Amino acid sequence: MERNAFFDNAKVFLIFLVVFGHMIQPFTDGSREMSSFYLWIYTFHMPAFIFLAGFFAKGSGNKKYILNLAKKLLVPYVIFQVLYTVYYFFIGKEGWQTGVFYPHWSLWFLFSLFSWHILLYWFKKIPAVLSVITAISIGLAVGYFGEIGHTFSLSRTFVFFPFFLLGYWLTQNHVMWIKHKSAKIASIAIMATVAVAIYIAPDFNSGWLLASKSYSDLGQPEFGLFARLLVYLMSAIMAISVLAWIPKAHNKFTKLGTRTLYVYLLHGFFIQFFRQAGLFEINNILDLVGLAAISATIVLVLSSKPIQVVSQPIIEGNISKLKRLFSRRENKDHHHHA
């Protein structure tokens, strides 16, 4: 089955938003517009990304599969945890000395991804609708436990799991339904309404979208459940609305959709450097466009061949790309001498 270009296009767009979101985050404090824009991106970009991860998860729970996953996700997690610790120390960023189980920055995703695959082993044995309802209930309940927070990224693992599970259950035909004209038209209204709502909302706490805090930390110790349910709804509707606009056709960026993990793991080195150096500021719409361009460049650079060759050993634990490079070279030399 040929990979549908839609899914790779979506991953490229979403990884761009991950980088862009991290890029503009320092400028959200002083500006209502910036912070609304930032929150607007955060209503859907991780849920949609996680949904796609679930879509590509063809879970099976045997030992070989689990070990393979650990190699693919936990090994880079530990390596990058160490790399970021060293790097933060060098650029003078505080908080570099965290433990191995307190994920640096965006590394929580690897840990959670591993956990979601493990959870899938049980959840795929339950009928689809019931499994999603169960996952949502756990996500809602988790908010009442203050301890579950950041360690092991447990809170995020449970809160975001329903999106992963939905991705796992839905078929390509289900997903393509959002490409209907009516869905596209409705999506514009939805995206605009959410943007306005976030802008008007009195001090909407970004913690609701980051999913790493308990309800009492978010100032809603009793009724947090209802707030999270609303956030779930909003995230789902927003994710659908944005995905409705992702092109189905192949383009020159489509193939980058297979390399989003590289961008995800490596972009932090740029972002944290920019933040420590205080390189940018946003004073007008042009600055914003400029930062978008820089974010796009980071995505292109980090998903380029040279970067893959150099970083594949630590990210994927093998050197197939390096080998391919050399075998190509040898063949070339061979032809020259022949």
C-alpha positions, 0 to 999 in steps of 0.5 A: 500500500503506497503511503498516502501523501496526505499523512506525510504532508500533515506530519510536515506541517505539524512538525513545522508548527512544533518548531514555530510554536517553540520559536514564538513561545518566549514572546507570548508574555507581553503580548495578548495577540502573540499569546492567543496565537500561540495557544491557538496552535497548541489547541491542535498541533500535538493532538493531531501529531499524536493522532497521526502517530496512532494511525501509523501504530500497527500495534502488536504486543509480542516481546520482539515488538516491544524490544524493538520499540524500546530501541527505537524510542527509549534509547534515543530518549536516554541519549538525548536526555544526556545530550540536552543536559550537557548542552544546557550546561554549556549555553548556561541554561538553568535546570540542566541538572534534572534526573533521567526521568524528568524529560528535558523539554520535548523529549516527553514525547518519546517516552509517551509514545513508547507508553502508548504502544504498550497501552495499545496492547490492552486497549486494542482488545476492547471494542473501539468505542469502549476503548476510547471512552475508557481512555478519555475517562482515564485522561479526565481522572488523572487530573485529580492526582497532583503527583502524576505530573511531569515525572515520566511524563505520565500526565501527558501520556494519559491525557493525550492517549485518546488521540493516539487510540483514535488514530489507531482505530480510524481507517484511511477512509474515515480520515479522508472524510474530512476532505469533503467541501462541507468539512472545509467550510465548517472548519474555517468557522471553527478555527476563527471561533476558537481564535476569537474565544482564546483572545477574549478568554480571561487568562486561559492557562496554557497548562490545559493544552500542555496537559502536564499539570493537575487540576488543582495546579490549574486552579480548578480542583473540583471542576477540572474534569469538565474543563478538560472535557471541553479542551478535549472537544476543542482539540478534536474539532480543531485538529479535524479542521486543520487536517481538512486543509492538508493537501492530498497530492504529493509535493516536494516536501511530502517525503520529509513527513517520514523524517519528523522524528529527526526534526523533533529531537534536534530542533531544541538545540537551535531553539534553546540557543536562540532563547539563551542568546535572546536573538529575536524579538517580535514587534510586527507581523513581518517579524512573525513571518521572519520567524516562520521562515526561520522555523521552516528552514530549521525543518528543512535543514534537520530533515536533510540528508547530511543531518540524517547521515550524521545523526542516524546512529544516535536516533535510530541506533544504526548506520544504514544511511552512512553505509548507503553513502559509502557504497554509492561512493565505492561504486562510483570510484569503481566505475572511474577506475574500470 
